[in-house]
Amino acid sequence: MENSAPLSRILTVQNKMGIHARPAAMIVRIANKFAEADLQVEKDDESVNGKSIMGLMMLAAGNGAKLKFVVTGPGAEQMLTDMEALFARKFDEA
């Protein structure tokens, strides 16, 4: 079933260091598994391409920050599920 309406989910940064280079790379790695889907990540009034490590780092999302993931295209639901799992694991950090 193709869904062209954007799906979104609010995820909370739970690791101590926030979104630094390694978590940003992990987010991009998941996003890139869904080549045809588009991911925007929003924090406050900023929106960046979720497939850009630099963009994600520019959000300066620290511990407790709430990020809105907006996905359009094939695999959107699965991408959000994978992102949710990544955030729940605190990016495999202590």
C-alpha positions in Angstrom: 0.0 0.0 0.0 1.5 3.3 -1.1 1.0 6.2 1.2 1.8 9.7 -0.1 0.5 11.6 2.9 3.4 12.5 5.2 3.6 10.5 8.5 5.1 12.1 11.5 6.3 11.1 15.0 7.7 13.1 17.9 10.9 11.4 19.3 12.7 12.5 22.4 16.5 12.5 22.6 17.3 10.4 25.6 21.1 9.9 25.4 23.3 12.2 27.6 25.3 13.8 24.7 22.3 14.5 22.4 22.6 14.4 18.6 26.3 14.6 17.9 28.1 13.1 14.9 27.6 9.4 15.7 23.8 9.5 16.5 23.4 11.8 13.4 25.2 9.2 11.3 23.0 6.4 12.7 19.8 8.4 11.8 21.1 9.1 8.3 22.0 5.4 7.9 18.4 4.4 8.7 17.0 7.1 6.5 19.1 6.1 3.5 17.8 2.5 3.7 14.6 4.0 2.4 16.0 5.6 -0.8 12.7 6.8 -2.2 11.4 8.3 1.1 11.9 11.9 2.1 12.7 12.7 5.7 12.5 16.1 7.4 13.5 16.6 11.0 12.0 19.5 12.9 13.0 21.1 16.1 11.5 24.4 17.3 11.1 26.4 14.1 13.9 24.7 12.2 13.5 21.9 9.6 16.4 20.0 8.1 16.9 17.1 5.7 17.1 13.9 7.8 19.5 12.4 5.4 22.1 15.1 6.2 24.5 14.5 9.1 25.4 18.2 9.1 21.8 19.3 9.0 20.9 17.0 12.0 23.9 18.3 14.0 22.9 21.9 13.3 19.6 21.3 15.2 21.8 21.2 18.4 19.4 18.7 19.9 20.5 17.9 23.4 19.2 15.5 26.0 15.4 15.9 26.4 15.0 17.7 23.0 11.8 16.7 21.1 12.3 16.2 17.4 9.5 15.8 14.9 10.3 13.3 12.2 8.2 13.8 9.0 8.5 11.1 6.4 6.9 11.0 2.9 7.1 8.1 0.5 7.5 4.4 0.4 8.6 2.8 3.7 7.6 5.8 5.8 6.0 3.7 8.5 8.9 1.3 8.7 11.4 4.2 8.8 9.6 5.8 11.7 9.5 2.5 13.6 13.2 2.0 13.0 13.9 5.6 14.2 11.8 5.0 17.3 13.8 1.9 18.2 17.1 3.8 17.7 15.9 6.6 20.0 14.7 4.1 22.6 18.1 2.4 22.6 19.6 5.9 23.2 21.8 5.4 20.1 23.5 2.5 21.9 25.1 4.9 24.3 25.1 4.7 28.1 
